[in-house]
Amino acid sequence: MYFSPSPWNPHQWTLYSAVTITAGSLLGSLDLFLSITDANPNEYSPWHDLVWDPLSYTTTSEENVLYPEALWETNYLHDILLGGIGSLTECGGSEYANIELIAVPADHHNRQGDGSASTRQLIQARAIRDIRPGEVLLTPCRANNQKMMRLYNRNASRTFDDLLQQGMCMDTVSVQPSSIGGHGAFSKQHVSTGQVVMHSPVLLLDRSQLNVVQQHARSSYPTGANENRLPQFARGHGIQFNNTHVRRQQLFTNYVYGRDDSNVLLWPMAPGSNFIQHASSASHESEILPNVGMQWSRQYGHADTLLASESYPVMELLEMAFGEDGYYLVMEYVALRDIKPGDEILLDYGMDWDAAWNEHQQQMQELPREAFVTADEYKQQHAWEPLSTTTLPSYLQTACHFMNMNASEEPSNVAIWQNPTLSYCWRPCDILERLDDENLHYTVVVHPMESIREPSECGVLKTAVQVTQIPREAIRLINRPYTLPEYSDHAFRHEISVPLHGDFYPRHWLLPDPQPYGDFIASPLTPGMMAPIRWQSSAQVVTPWAFRVGVPTSVRQVLLEYCESMGIMDVFRHVTIEGNALQARQNGYLPLADGTKWYLQRPGPEWRSNLHWLSPGDEHSHEHYLQALSASGFDTVLDGVGKYLGMDGLVAFHVTFIAVSQSTEGYQHHDVLWTGAKTYNVIVPLLLANHTGPELDLVEGASFEDGFDDKEDRIVGRYRYEYEVGSMMGDGAVHATSAVDYRRHNEMRLAATIYIADVNEQNANSILKEYTQAYPPDDRDLLLSWAGRHWKKTDPSAQLPRPSDDHILMRRRASEGTVMSQ
Ligand SMILES: C[S@@+](CC[C@H](N)C(=O)[O-])C[C@H]1O[C@@H](n2cnc3c(N)ncnc32)[C@H](O)[C@@H]1O
């Protein structure tokens, strides 16, 4: 097999056979078959393009499932990742496919040394027709790979010489059981010291993309106790939330390369490369020594471009690596000494890995061995038959095949089973009764499925339904979701270390951010005190349209309390930390406490972040937020700004909370323009991440006079947010969210963004143009009537509205027996 430029697009490479293969014969070697939990389809991961959907994959053979039957309920959460051939080949559809991939069942699920507590199986490729030398290898389509779908109706081949000249040989190792444990990679040929044993294209990943995001059953949404919990108010309000949390790392972690001080991870894709095992070079007693090391290939791939690109963090790299230009990296395994055919290939995984493995071994000895069997094993051991009297282990359950035919009607709680074809609508069920009539029928209670990935063809089932006349073949024993060993808290998870010396990982791939304090002067400010933003290097003002302003401590305290008690914090945790981002440009109303109505928005994909806004959705809610601002002491800020900038009056006309946990370079934009320097977005940080560099990119000098056409050439500085300091972005202050990723530490950044303006006849239209929220309405008269509403040069009584007695903050004060000081 050779990996060489695709006949359809020279930027993309694909897999060819260099020899004749007869129908029915096996290709290459065994390879990796990993299940991936994917309950979070709104967050893109590069492996989304590579995975196979266990429900829609079919082969021409008898063994046309890629997944054990007993995992069918949980497989709504799962996709399958296949190493080597399964990732490097293109899709030919049923018409053009010349190979198929067959799962080699393996009961490895709890054995040390395999993937370490996993459902890791193996895969083998087989020719489904005769294949000529030089033919592209094509598999049946993966379910969700659009890129592949475009190619599938063409057949192509290249000459053997062509392949030899341009391609990488992908057949250098075989995968066999290893004396170390699990399977290992064994050399097929003699390799002399210093020669390349194997080239491997790598998939670049961000560490957070290996999180297992767990969905909760809809029925487990908390009720009653805390009326502000998100799932309560999320129901039926236009926004489809999943209810999930990050549980732990995928088994996939054990197959990737990385280092602890970086979020960049690498997955080797060459056939067999995932089976290279560890041998320590440090251990003197060990007779087994590593015989390969790693380096970047300069012959293949784009190491020079990708490693030099100062893109940070890995999200940027991912965009380059998967963009139209098809940049990719190739790793080389180089022989440290002569390797004979049949020698196991061994790499030093590094000291961190060794330490983690030893700790894991120790833990396993101390822990009672978990008595876990798969549903299939249980069935064999206990000759299982569905009976209402059987007590099953907690990790097993019965499932019934049930399509809800009456999905559009009011849910009835009794139904007669009426589905002749058994496909994939398996739902949890309890057996009530077995009728020993001539066909052996059952009466059961079918429960809604936990997964939001439930196929729509199965019909929606919101509540449990009693179903009669279910035949035996529509009942199965399955493993409950999230009970497989791969979800065990004790499963071993550790990446393989890349070389720590030299420049294998360029400096800008490493954490922490190389420039943690940013580029600007952070002088101390008292509440209400203003200062322009200045370069640290020259003390020059960066842009005339941006300022820092001192904010009283109470602003942060009170607004945080407000966010917690209103449920705003829950909303943001849910969409950022817990990984339930809305889709780009999705938005909708959410009712929160005190009869308020809020509007949750995620901007378009050009923002390249999971930033979300939550703003008041109507007048009552807007006033509610303003009252919280008043209680926080924000009037001091208005007074400072008004006086320093010589305003006539000020109104906080557009008030929002904003949160983010991941952003790539960010979208350069201005918040307001052409208002005569009378409007500012005051960003008040409420929660800052502990593990962060600067958060805001600020463009030098941009203003409304010189436009933004040449912004590519502008100098960009990085601003670090501080508590008790607001940053003010005014007319033409071009800025963007810096590239950050807080997900590894489960953190988010939260800020209040308060738009204030000295509104007048001249600037009202320009201000209206920048409205992005549901409230206030696009109404010039209303805006003009608000001029000077919250601060006036000539009238000290103009202030933010005081909270009413029934405001949530006042009720909390009253119940705590304290009087709010204002
Ligand atoms: C890249 S995989 C290697 C292939 C793996 N043996 C399999 O069959 O799937 C890495 C995993 O193999 C196991 N492993 C590799 N080298 C090992 C060693 N020297 N001792 C124990 N386990 C090892 C660990 O479970 C590790 O997480």
PDBQT file of the ligand as one rigid body, heavy atoms in Angstrom, charges set to zero:
ROOT
HETATM    1  C1  LIG A 901      -0.358   3.067  21.536  1.00  0.00    +0.000 C 
HETATM    2  S1  LIG A 901      -1.134   1.841  22.450  1.00  0.00    +0.000 S 
HETATM    3  C2  LIG A 901      -0.254   0.410  21.981  1.00  0.00    +0.000 C 
HETATM    4  C3  LIG A 901      -1.190  -0.665  21.449  1.00  0.00    +0.000 C 
HETATM    5  C4  LIG A 901      -1.934  -1.439  22.516  1.00  0.00    +0.000 C 
HETATM    6  N1  LIG A 901      -1.063  -2.405  23.142  1.00  0.00    +0.000 N 
HETATM    7  C5  LIG A 901      -3.157  -2.127  21.919  1.00  0.00    +0.000 C 
HETATM    8  O1  LIG A 901      -3.147  -3.354  21.800  1.00  0.00    +0.000 OA
HETATM    9  O2  LIG A 901      -4.113  -1.460  21.582  1.00  0.00    +0.000 OA
HETATM   10  C6  LIG A 901      -0.601   2.262  24.033  1.00  0.00    +0.000 C 
HETATM   11  C7  LIG A 901      -1.164   1.375  25.136  1.00  0.00    +0.000 C 
HETATM   12  O3  LIG A 901      -0.525   0.096  25.088  1.00  0.00    +0.000 OA
HETATM   13  C8  LIG A 901      -0.188  -0.341  26.393  1.00  0.00    +0.000 C 
HETATM   14  N2  LIG A 901       1.297  -0.400  26.511  1.00  0.00    +0.000 N 
HETATM   15  C9  LIG A 901       2.196   0.045  25.622  1.00  0.00    +0.000 A 
HETATM   16  N3  LIG A 901       3.461  -0.196  26.055  1.00  0.00    +0.000 NA
HETATM   17  C10 LIG A 901       3.361  -0.789  27.246  1.00  0.00    +0.000 A 
HETATM   18  C11 LIG A 901       4.295  -1.264  28.204  1.00  0.00    +0.000 A 
HETATM   19  N4  LIG A 901       5.611  -1.193  28.028  1.00  0.00    +0.000 N 
HETATM   20  N5  LIG A 901       3.806  -1.822  29.328  1.00  0.00    +0.000 NA
HETATM   21  C12 LIG A 901       2.488  -1.909  29.534  1.00  0.00    +0.000 A 
HETATM   22  N6  LIG A 901       1.558  -1.481  28.673  1.00  0.00    +0.000 NA
HETATM   23  C13 LIG A 901       1.978  -0.922  27.540  1.00  0.00    +0.000 A 
HETATM   24  C14 LIG A 901      -0.812   0.661  27.338  1.00  0.00    +0.000 C 
HETATM   25  O4  LIG A 901      -2.127   0.241  27.648  1.00  0.00    +0.000 OA
HETATM   26  C15 LIG A 901      -0.886   1.921  26.496  1.00  0.00    +0.000 C 
HETATM   27  O5  LIG A 901      -1.889   2.806  26.926  1.00  0.00    +0.000 OA
ENDROOT
TORSDOF 0
